[in-house]
Each structure stands twice: as structure tokens, then as C-alpha cells.
Amino acid sequence: MAGFKIGRVTQDIKRELSAILRELKDPRISSMLSVVKVTVSNDMSHCKAYVSAIEGTEKTKESVEGLKSATGFVKRELSNRLHLRKCPELTFVADDSIEYGAQINQLLEGLHKDASEKEGL
């Protein structure tokens, strides 16, 4: 039964974090920042949010520094929006999955282009 609650809270935190990140005014935080994954501990005392920016790894790391300084505000907003008894401690982690996915997409497009050129011959 507890697994369902943690899964539900994890999805709620991910949704609300995405909304809160759009409202932050810190210039270090990228406007193209997205929450890739959220993990919550079993006792719901710690939460890791993996974030990624389209601009690349350096911009993601810079955004994480901005998020670390805004952790108190983000935690308060999250607590107000989700009405949790105890809001978990937030940790933001830079993730390069969006950049990696873009590289894979470029490789696949290159393969598709090569295949269409061979068919044309």
C-alpha cells in the first residue's frame, strides 16, 4: 500500500516542480530546464530531482547551482501546493539525458539519410 502513495507523491512532486521552475526568476536557471526524473525515499524525507537543459551540460550545471540557492523557496511552494505533512528535503542533480537523446536522434537521422541515398541509386 505504501508503494502506491510514494509513486503518487513522486508524480505529484515532478508535476509541481516543473511548474515552479517556470516561475523562478534566477538568471542562472535555464528557461528550457525540464525535470527528467524524481525519486523519493521510502520515508518521504528526501527527494532527488534530476534536471536537464536543452542548452547542454554546462547550462544544466549552472541551473543546478541556481536551484540550490532557491531550494528554500521551492520547498515552501511545493509544501503549499501539495499539502504534505512534511515536505521532503530537495536535492537537485544535473542530468544530461536530453542532450544524449538529441545526439541519438541526430545519429538516427544520419542513418535514415544514408539509407534513402542508397535507395535512390
C-alpha positions as CSV (number, residue, x, y, z in Angstrom):
1,M,0.0,0.0,0.0
2,A,2.9,2.4,0.8
3,G,4.3,1.9,-2.7
4,F,1.2,3.4,-4.3
5,K,1.4,6.5,-2.1
6,I,5.1,7.0,-2.8
7,G,4.5,6.6,-6.6
8,R,1.7,9.1,-6.5
9,V,3.7,11.6,-4.4
10,T,6.6,11.2,-6.8
11,Q,4.5,12.1,-9.8
12,D,2.9,15.0,-7.9
13,I,6.3,16.4,-7.0
14,K,7.5,16.1,-10.5
15,R,4.5,17.9,-11.9
16,E,4.6,20.7,-9.4
17,L,8.4,21.1,-9.6
18,S,8.1,21.6,-13.4
19,A,5.5,24.4,-12.8
20,I,7.6,26.0,-10.0
21,L,10.8,26.0,-12.1
22,R,9.0,28.1,-14.8
23,E,8.2,30.8,-12.1
24,L,11.7,31.2,-10.8
25,K,13.4,34.5,-11.8
26,D,17.1,33.5,-11.2
27,P,19.1,34.3,-14.4
28,R,21.3,31.2,-13.8
29,I,18.3,28.9,-14.2
30,S,17.6,28.0,-17.8
31,S,14.2,28.7,-19.3
32,M,14.5,25.4,-21.1
33,L,15.1,23.3,-18.0
34,S,13.0,20.2,-17.5
35,V,12.6,17.7,-14.7
36,V,13.6,14.4,-16.1
37,K,13.1,12.1,-13.0
38,V,12.2,12.4,-9.4
39,T,13.0,9.8,-6.7
40,V,11.5,10.0,-3.2
41,S,12.9,7.9,-0.3
42,N,10.6,5.3,1.3
43,D,10.1,7.5,4.4
44,M,9.5,10.6,2.2
45,S,12.2,12.6,3.9
46,H,14.5,13.0,0.9
47,C,13.8,13.8,-2.7
48,K,16.2,13.8,-5.7
49,A,15.1,15.8,-8.7
50,Y,17.1,15.1,-11.9
51,V,17.0,18.1,-14.2
52,S,18.3,18.7,-17.7
53,A,18.6,21.6,-20.1
54,I,18.5,21.6,-23.8
55,E,21.4,24.1,-24.0
56,G,23.8,21.4,-22.8
57,T,25.6,20.1,-19.7
58,E,27.3,23.4,-18.7
59,K,24.0,25.2,-18.6
60,T,22.4,22.4,-16.7
61,K,25.2,22.6,-14.0
62,E,24.7,26.3,-13.8
63,S,21.0,25.9,-13.4
64,V,21.5,23.4,-10.6
65,E,23.6,26.0,-8.8
66,G,20.7,28.4,-9.1
67,L,18.2,25.8,-7.9
68,K,20.4,25.0,-4.9
69,S,20.2,28.6,-3.8
70,A,16.4,28.6,-4.4
71,T,15.8,25.3,-2.6
72,G,14.0,27.0,0.4
73,F,11.5,28.8,-1.9
74,V,10.9,25.7,-4.0
75,K,10.4,23.6,-0.9
76,R,7.9,26.1,0.6
77,E,6.0,26.3,-2.7
78,L,5.9,22.5,-3.0
79,S,4.6,22.2,0.5
80,N,1.9,24.8,-0.1
81,R,0.7,23.2,-3.4
82,L,0.8,19.5,-2.3
83,H,-0.4,20.0,1.3
84,L,2.1,17.4,2.6
85,R,2.5,16.9,6.3
86,K,6.3,17.0,5.9
87,C,7.9,18.2,2.7
88,P,11.0,16.2,1.7
89,E,14.5,17.7,1.6
90,L,15.2,18.6,-2.0
91,T,18.4,17.7,-3.9
92,F,18.8,18.8,-7.5
93,V,21.1,16.7,-9.7
94,A,22.3,17.7,-13.2
95,D,21.3,15.1,-15.8
96,D,22.4,15.0,-19.5
97,S,19.7,12.8,-20.8
98,I,18.1,15.4,-23.1
99,E,21.4,16.2,-24.7
100,Y,22.2,12.5,-25.1
101,G,18.7,11.9,-26.6
102,A,19.4,14.7,-29.1
103,Q,22.7,13.1,-30.1
104,I,21.0,9.8,-30.7
105,N,18.3,11.5,-32.7
106,Q,21.0,13.1,-35.0
107,L,22.7,9.7,-35.5
108,L,19.3,8.1,-36.4
109,E,18.6,10.9,-38.9
110,G,22.0,10.4,-40.4
111,L,21.3,6.7,-40.8
112,H,17.9,7.4,-42.4
113,K,19.5,9.9,-44.8
114,D,22.2,7.4,-45.8
115,A,19.6,4.7,-46.4
116,S,17.5,7.0,-48.5
117,E,20.5,7.9,-50.6
118,K,21.3,4.2,-51.2
119,E,17.8,3.5,-52.3
120,G,18.0,6.4,-54.8
121,L,21.0,4.9,-56.5
